[in-house]
Every structure is written in structure tokens, then in C-alpha cells.
Amino acid sequence: MPNHSEFANLIWQIADLLRGPYRPPQYERVMLPMTVLRRFDCVLAPTKDKVLVTYERRRGGKLEGDALDSILNRAASQRFHNRSPLTFERLKGDPDNIAGHLVGYIQGFSGNVRRIFEYFEFETEIEKMRESNLLYLIVSRFCDVDLHPDRVPNEQMGLIFENLIRRFNELANETAGDHFTPREVIRLMVNILFIEDDDLLATPGTVRKLLDPACGTGGMLAEAQNYLREHHPEAQLFVYGQDYNKRAYATAASDMLMKQVDHNGRSDNIRFGDSFTEDRFADDTFDYFLTNPPFGVDWKKQKNQIQDERDKLGFAGRFGAGLPRVNDGSLLVLQHMIAKFEPVRPGEQKYGSRLAIVFSGSPLFTGGAGSGESEIRRWIIENDWLEAIVALPEQMFYNTGIGTYVWIVTNRKEKRRRG
């Protein structure tokens, strides 16, 4: 059986067909959605006929929307389905109308998959490939990539997708260096995050939750899961993420759906929206946090809503400690995560929280005494939450030579580290 790198290389070769109409940093606009489509096509193949029969029997009845989706998902034995009679092989049968048929095929999916493809904005790419006479060729080549679960189990499919995401992110660094965290940095952060928890995670039946509120394409979530799988396979790590970039959200959501990650019966563990103004996890707490918010991003657009929350709620909200200057919202992300810390109550099996976050030097050095930044730092130190600040080597992030640091913040320090 080919390993995940061989499959990723095969898909990578197909990407080269896009050269001309697409520049290499744009390949991911086509290749990631097409990989998702091909995987789902293969996964649903064994139950396709059953879904179509069930749909014909139920269509036009009282059930519609999510209720009908649930019935068809059960028929598909998955958390999604496709009610279109088309498949990848059948799409090849009508080259002249393949664009319209591919759009119709995508519309045949259950709502959770359709929403992902709306955020991919894939219909635009379908039309672009049609105009460039590439669409039929790309679909045909993907038909030769067998991603059936019998050949590619979910765990391996996750590794294939992670491999592709990483490669495309590296290409995209030409224009978006601050959105992609090098794998070495993620591994360091994950190792530090879990470093004190071997005994806890080795306990059979342990379930822990991790949030990345600026998850991008989900690289940190994937690496955290890989760590647990390698070091503590008896523990379960449920990962959650939020992002406001449409394609990044669609990529991360696809990755989780392909891995069949099902958290307490929910399939919406990756959510779309601005964490500052549309907190999709407002009522949740988490055991771990891991993130790399974009460096030096201002929060002018969110200013009124954030100030309003601070003024009305104070410490009952997320930003009671203070507000940094408007040209860098990094310390707002940190406060957002601290507000979701799990309390330390071992008797209730609540063991507090740990977070790792990548910062530039700004949150560490900017702002004199009495400033918003200074007050936030003072609040963290007075509560004895700061465990460590790790200075990373220079030139770690593409397109920027600025100093970068990993902050480790926790409300459950070891006794020897308490101030």
C-alpha cells in the first residue's frame, strides 16, 4: 500500500497541470477542494445506491433541510452524503457539460459539505478551469487517484491532506508569510504544551479539549493530534478551531471531516468567524490552547464592539485587564483564550489549562507603565500565570526577520514554578 507521501506526490503532479492559468501559490484553490471531493466520492461509493433510493423515497415529503440530511447521512453510514446520481467517473462521460455537472454534483452534498465548498468559493475556480480547457483533464486525472477507505484509512488520509496543506502554504509564503507557522515551531509548541501532562494523558479514558482561535488551515490542531497519537494513544484529544479567512476555514473543516473526527456527536468543531466579535465558543472552556495569530494586525474594525464588551462586562467578559494599542491585537487573543481557561478543581476532574502562543516582540516590550499592554502583562504576572517565554531563532518566519517568542501561560503551574 502506498504511503501518504506517495499519494501526496501523485496529487502534486496533477497540480502542475494548472501552470499557466494559475501561479503556483494559487494551486491550492483547485487542488485542496478537488482532493476533498475525490475522497468523499470514494468514501460514499459503497452506499451510493442506498442513498439515492432513500432520497427518491423521501423527496417532496415533510422532511427537508437538516432533518432530511440526517436520514440520508444514516443511509450513507457517514456524517455527510451526496444525493446526486453523478460520481467522478460519470462526470467524465459528458466533457462538453462537465462544469455544470460538477457544480450540480457539489450541490448534491449534505449541508455541512456544501457550506465548506461555499467558503472554498470553488465555483469560481470551476469556471476558470473551464475557460482554460483544464477542467476535464483535472477531473480525469483525479479519477486515477484511488482514495477509497479500504486503500487509504482515515488516519492516512489526514496525513495526505496535511502534507498537501503544508506544501501549498509554503508556496503561498510569497504573499502570506505571517499566516503559515513553520512545522518546527509547531512541534516545539506542542511538546512544551504537553510536557508536564504525561501522567494525566496516560490515564485510560482521558478526554481533553484544545482550541486554536486563529486556526488558519488547521496545522497546529493536526500536529497536536499527531503528538497524542504518537505518545498517548489511550487518550482522546478533541480539537476545535475558528478562523475568519474563508479558504483557511474551509481547508481546516475539510481536514477534520475527512479524518472522521466526531466530538461528542458534533461535527462543527471548526467554525467560521472573527474570534473577537463572533466568538463561536462563547460558553466553552478548554484544557489546552495553541495559536499563532498574525503579527501586528490592527483591530480598528472591531474596536467599538471590543471596547463595549470591556466597558460593560469588565472581568466578567474577555478584555477586563486592558486593551492594547489598536495597531496590534495580539494581547486581545491572549485574553480571549485566558477567559476560556478551565478552573483547577481536581475533585471534579478539572485540571486547569495551558496555552502556547507565538508573539512578535511587540506584546513583550511595547507600552510603558499604565498602558493597556503594561496592564495586561501585570494582570498575568500578578495571577502567576506566566510559565515561560521562549525566544525563537531569527528568520524562522518567511518574509520577516523580526524576533518571535512563544509564551506559555497556565493556571496550573508546578509547585516549583509558582511565584
C-alpha positions in Angstrom: 0.0 0.0 0.0 1.5 3.4 -0.9 2.3 5.7 2.0 0.8 9.1 2.4 3.8 10.9 0.8 3.3 8.9 -2.4 -0.3 9.8 -2.6 0.5 13.5 -1.9 3.2 13.4 -4.6 0.7 12.0 -7.1 -1.8 14.8 -6.4 1.1 17.3 -6.5 1.9 16.1 -10.1 -1.7 16.9 -11.1 -1.3 20.4 -9.7 1.4 21.1 -12.2 -1.2 20.8 -15.0 -2.6 24.2 -13.7 0.6 26.0 -14.6 -0.2 29.0 -16.9 -3.7 30.0 -15.8 -2.6 29.6 -12.2 0.6 30.6 -10.5 2.0 28.0 -8.0 0.8 29.9 -4.9 -2.8 29.7 -6.4 -2.7 25.9 -7.0 -4.3 25.2 -3.6 -7.5 27.0 -4.7 -8.1 24.0 -7.0 -6.2 21.1 -5.5 -7.4 21.1 -1.9 -11.2 21.2 -2.9 -10.6 18.6 -5.6 -8.8 16.3 -3.1 -11.7 16.7 -0.7 -14.2 15.9 -3.5 -12.3 12.8 -4.6 -12.0 11.5 -1.1 -15.7 12.0 -0.4 -16.6 10.4 -3.7 -14.6 7.3 -2.8 -15.9 7.1 0.8 -19.6 7.3 -0.3 -19.3 4.9 -3.2 -20.3 1.7 -1.3 -23.6 3.3 -0.1 -24.3 5.5 -3.1 -27.2 3.4 -4.4 -28.8 3.2 -1.0 -28.7 7.0 -0.6 -30.3 7.5 -4.0 -33.1 5.1 -3.3 -33.7 6.7 0.1 -33.7 10.2 -1.4 -36.2 9.2 -4.1 -38.5 7.8 -1.5 -38.2 10.8 0.8 -38.0 13.7 -1.6 -41.1 16.0 -1.7 -42.2 14.8 1.7 -42.5 16.5 5.0 -38.8 16.2 5.9 -36.3 18.7 4.4 -33.1 20.5 5.3 -31.2 19.1 8.3 -33.9 16.5 9.0 -33.6 15.0 5.5 -29.8 15.3 5.7 -29.8 13.2 8.9 -31.8 10.4 7.3 -29.6 10.4 4.2 -26.4 10.5 6.3 -27.6 7.4 8.1 -28.2 5.7 4.7 -24.6 6.7 3.7 -23.2 5.5 7.1 -21.3 8.7 7.3 -21.7 12.3 8.7 -22.3 13.5 5.2 -23.8 12.2 1.9 -24.3 13.0 -1.7 -27.7 12.7 -3.3 -26.6 13.4 -6.9 -26.6 10.5 -9.3 -23.2 11.7 -10.5 -19.8 10.3 -9.5 -16.3 11.3 -10.6 -16.4 8.5 -13.2 -19.8 9.6 -14.6 -18.6 13.2 -14.7 -16.1 12.1 -17.4 -19.0 10.9 -19.6 -20.0 14.3 -20.8 -17.0 16.5 -21.4 -18.9 19.4 -23.0 -21.1 19.9 -19.9 -18.7 18.9 -17.2 -18.7 22.4 -15.5 -22.4 22.4 -14.9 -22.4 18.7 -13.9 -19.6 19.3 -11.4 -21.5 22.2 -9.8 -24.6 20.0 -9.6 -22.6 17.2 -8.1 -21.3 19.5 -5.3 -24.9 20.8 -4.7 -25.9 17.2 -4.1 -23.9 17.0 -0.9 -25.4 17.4 2.6 -25.4 20.9 4.0 -22.2 20.6 6.1 -20.2 19.8 2.9 -22.0 22.4 0.7 -21.1 25.1 3.3 -17.5 24.2 3.2 -17.4 24.5 -0.6 -19.2 27.8 -0.5 -16.2 29.1 1.6 -13.8 27.5 -0.8 -15.5 29.7 -3.5 -14.9 26.7 -5.8 -17.5 27.6 -8.5 -15.2 30.5 -9.5 -12.3 28.0 -10.0 -14.6 25.6 -11.9 -15.4 28.4 -14.4 -11.8 29.4 -14.6 -10.7 25.9 -15.4 -13.5 25.5 -18.0 -12.4 28.6 -19.8 -8.8 27.4 -19.8 -9.8 23.9 -21.1 -8.4 22.3 -18.0 -11.5 21.1 -16.1 -12.0 17.8 -17.9 -8.3 17.0 -17.6 -8.1 17.7 -13.9 -11.3 15.7 -13.1 -10.0 12.8 -15.3 -6.6 12.7 -13.6 -8.3 12.7 -10.1 -10.3 9.7 -11.2 -7.0 7.8 -11.3 -6.3 8.6 -7.6 -7.9 5.9 -5.6 -8.7 7.3 -2.1 -11.2 4.6 -1.1 -11.0 4.0 2.7 -10.1 0.3 2.2 -6.9 1.6 0.5 -6.4 4.9 2.4 -7.7 4.7 6.1 -8.9 7.9 7.7 -5.6 8.5 9.6 -3.5 8.2 6.5 -5.9 10.4 4.5 -5.4 13.1 7.2 -1.7 12.8 6.7 -2.0 13.1 2.9 -4.1 16.3 3.3 -1.8 17.7 6.0 1.1 17.1 3.6 -0.6 19.0 0.8 -1.7 21.8 3.0 1.9 22.3 4.2 3.3 22.3 0.7 0.7 24.8 -0.6 1.3 27.0 2.5 5.0 27.0 1.8 4.3 28.2 -1.8 1.9 30.8 -0.6 4.5 32.2 1.8 5.4 34.6 -1.1 2.4 36.6 -0.1 1.3 35.4 3.3 4.3 34.6 5.4 2.6 35.5 8.7 -0.2 33.0 8.2 1.9 29.9 8.0 3.7 28.6 11.1 6.8 26.5 10.3 6.4 22.9 11.4 9.4 23.1 13.7 7.8 25.9 15.6 4.5 24.0 15.9 6.3 20.8 17.2 8.2 22.9 19.8 5.0 24.5 21.0 3.1 21.2 21.1 5.9 19.5 23.1 6.1 22.3 25.6 2.3 22.4 25.9 2.0 18.7 26.9 5.4 18.4 28.7 4.0 18.2 32.2 1.0 16.1 31.5 2.4 12.6 30.8 0.7 11.1 33.9 -2.6 12.8 33.1 -2.6 11.8 29.5 -1.5 8.2 30.2 -4.7 7.6 32.3 -7.0 5.3 30.3 -10.2 7.1 29.1 -8.7 10.6 29.4 -10.5 13.1 27.2 -9.1 16.6 26.7 -10.1 19.6 24.6 -7.8 22.0 22.7 -8.7 25.3 20.9 -6.9 27.4 18.3 -8.9 30.6 17.9 -6.9 31.7 14.8 -6.5 28.2 13.4 -5.8 29.0 9.7 -5.7 25.8 7.7 -5.5 23.7 11.0 -1.8 22.9 11.1 -1.5 23.3 14.8 -4.6 21.2 15.5 -3.2 18.4 13.3 0.2 18.5 14.9 -1.3 18.3 18.4 -3.4 15.3 17.4 -0.3 13.6 15.9 1.6 14.1 19.1 -1.2 12.5 21.2 -1.4 9.6 18.7 2.4 9.0 18.9 2.8 9.5 22.7 -0.6 8.8 24.3 -2.8 6.8 22.0 -5.0 5.8 25.0 -6.1 9.5 25.5 -8.5 11.4 23.3 -7.8 14.9 22.2 -10.8 16.8 20.8 -9.5 19.8 18.8 -11.5 22.9 17.9 -10.7 25.9 15.8 -12.1 29.2 14.5 -10.9 31.4 11.6 -12.3 34.3 9.6 -10.4 33.6 6.4 -12.8 31.7 4.1 -10.4 29.3 2.4 -8.4 28.6 5.5 -11.7 27.8 7.4 -12.8 25.5 4.5 -9.5 23.7 4.5 -9.4 23.1 8.2 -13.1 22.0 8.3 -12.4 19.6 5.4 -9.4 18.1 7.1 -11.4 17.3 10.2 -14.4 15.9 8.2 -12.0 13.7 6.2 -10.5 12.3 9.4 -14.0 11.5 10.7 -13.4 13.4 13.9 -16.6 13.4 15.8 -16.6 15.3 19.1 -19.5 14.2 21.3 -21.7 13.7 18.3 -20.9 17.2 16.9 -19.3 17.8 13.5 -18.9 21.6 13.8 -15.5 21.6 15.6 -14.1 24.1 13.1 -16.2 27.3 12.9 -16.1 30.4 10.8 -16.0 33.9 12.1 -13.9 36.6 13.8 -13.0 35.4 17.3 -13.0 39.0 18.6 -16.6 39.8 17.5 -18.1 36.4 16.8 -16.9 34.1 19.5 -18.2 30.7 18.3 -17.1 29.1 21.5 -18.5 31.6 23.9 -19.8 29.1 26.5 -16.9 26.6 26.3 -13.7 26.1 28.4 -10.7 24.1 27.2 -7.8 22.3 28.6 -5.2 23.4 26.1 -4.8 26.4 23.7 -2.4 26.7 20.8 -2.2 29.5 18.3 -0.2 31.8 16.1 -2.2 35.0 15.5 -1.0 37.1 12.6 1.7 39.5 13.7 0.8 43.2 14.1 -2.8 43.0 12.8 -4.9 46.0 13.9 -8.4 45.8 15.4 -9.8 49.1 14.1 -12.9 47.4 12.6 -13.7 45.5 15.8 -12.8 48.5 18.1 -16.3 49.6 19.1 -17.5 46.1 19.9 -14.4 45.2 21.9 -14.5 48.4 23.9 -18.2 47.9 24.5 -17.5 44.4 26.0 -14.7 45.7 28.1 -16.8 48.7 29.5 -19.9 46.7 30.1 -18.6 43.4 31.4 -15.1 44.1 32.7 -13.5 40.9 34.0 -16.8 39.1 33.5 -16.0 39.5 29.8 -12.8 38.7 28.0 -11.0 42.0 28.0 -11.2 43.3 31.6 -7.4 43.5 32.0 -7.0 46.2 29.4 -6.8 47.0 25.7 -3.6 47.2 23.7 -3.0 49.9 21.1 -5.2 49.5 18.1 -2.4 48.5 15.7 -1.7 45.1 17.3 -4.4 42.8 18.6 -2.1 40.0 19.8 -2.8 40.6 23.5 -6.5 40.5 22.8 -6.1 37.0 21.5 -4.3 36.0 24.7 -7.0 37.4 26.9 -9.7 35.7 24.7 -8.0 32.3 25.5 -7.4 33.0 29.2 -11.2 33.7 29.5 -11.8 30.1 28.4 -9.4 28.6 31.0 -10.7 25.5 32.8 -10.7 26.0 36.6 -8.4 23.9 38.8 -10.7 21.5 40.6 -9.2 18.0 40.6 -12.1 16.6 42.6 -14.4 17.5 39.6 -11.7 16.2 37.1 -10.9 19.8 36.1 -7.2 20.3 35.9 -6.8 23.8 34.7 -5.5 25.0 31.3 -2.2 25.6 29.5 -1.7 27.7 26.4 1.2 28.3 23.9 1.0 31.3 21.6 3.5 32.8 19.1 4.1 36.5 19.5 6.4 39.1 17.9 8.3 41.3 20.3 5.5 43.9 20.5 3.4 42.3 23.2 6.5 41.8 25.3 8.1 45.2 25.0 5.5 47.7 23.8 3.8 50.2 26.2 5.0 52.0 29.3 3.6 51.7 32.8 -0.1 52.3 32.9 -0.6 51.5 29.2 -3.0 48.8 28.0 -0.2 46.4 27.2 1.5 47.0 30.6 -1.7 46.4 32.5 -2.4 43.1 30.6 1.2 41.9 31.4 0.8 43.0 35.1 -2.5 41.1 35.3 -0.9 37.9 34.0 2.1 38.2 36.3 0.1 39.1 39.4 -2.1 36.0 38.9 1.1 33.9 38.5 0.0 32.5 35.1 3.2 33.1 33.1 5.3 30.0 33.0 7.9 30.8 30.3 8.8 32.9 27.3 10.9 31.1 24.7 12.8 33.3 22.2 12.9 31.6 18.8 15.8 31.9 16.4 15.7 34.7 13.9 14.5 34.2 10.3 12.1 31.4 11.5 9.1 33.0 9.7 9.2 33.6 5.9 9.4 37.2 4.8 10.1 38.7 8.2 13.3 38.9 10.3 11.5 40.2 13.4 12.1 38.5 16.7 9.5 35.9 17.7 8.6 34.4 21.0 6.5 31.6 22.4 4.6 32.4 25.6 3.5 29.6 27.8 0.6 30.7 30.1 -1.2 28.4 32.6 -3.3 28.5 35.7 -1.8 25.2 36.9 1.9 25.7 37.3 4.1 23.1 39.0 4.7 24.0 42.7 8.4 24.6 41.9 7.5 27.3 39.3 4.9 29.2 41.4 5.8 32.8 42.3 
